[in-house]
């Protein structure tokens, strides 16, 4: 899409909004904050995508959890994540990551189902993941005792730079088998 010459100032405003806001913003939110129409915001976002696609740019426009945000380009993130990564969630133990993976791929899932896959009670790991706001209770299973079911949160999507859970990498056949409930 060709950028209107007179939208350069608006594009700068949208860029400043995205720079200053630490949360991903929807087109509607950006329009409200910048006091511009959603159509103008869409054009500005297209212009920013083009601007950040240049090799000299260290950031890119990313859609995360349904909103737009500025993120470091993936090739630079490997160098930067040690210093700038989310310190809190960056230090998940292998066990916590395993439980988080099971929840992400099998949600909604109960404690007993996680234990059947892992062979170890997940209670402590679930508590840690809830404290870090990566998982939450999403309902109750229609089964005896009505056990809690767990799922991932918006924080999970933000942490892993995903727009939705559908963007999780596909499991290969061996990994899929490992995630099946033990019968």
LINVENKA-V560855 format. One line per field, one symbol per residue. phi: phi as a letter, one per 20 degrees, with the letter a starting at -180 (. if undefined). A space follows every 50 residues. Layout:
phi=???
This chain:
phi=.fefgfefffffffgfffffeedfdfgfffgffelcfffffgffffffgf gfffffeeccececlncebecffgfefgfeffedffgfefdfffffffff fffgedffbegffffffencgegfffffffgemecbfdqcfebgnlffdd bedfggffgeldfbffefffefgffgffefffd
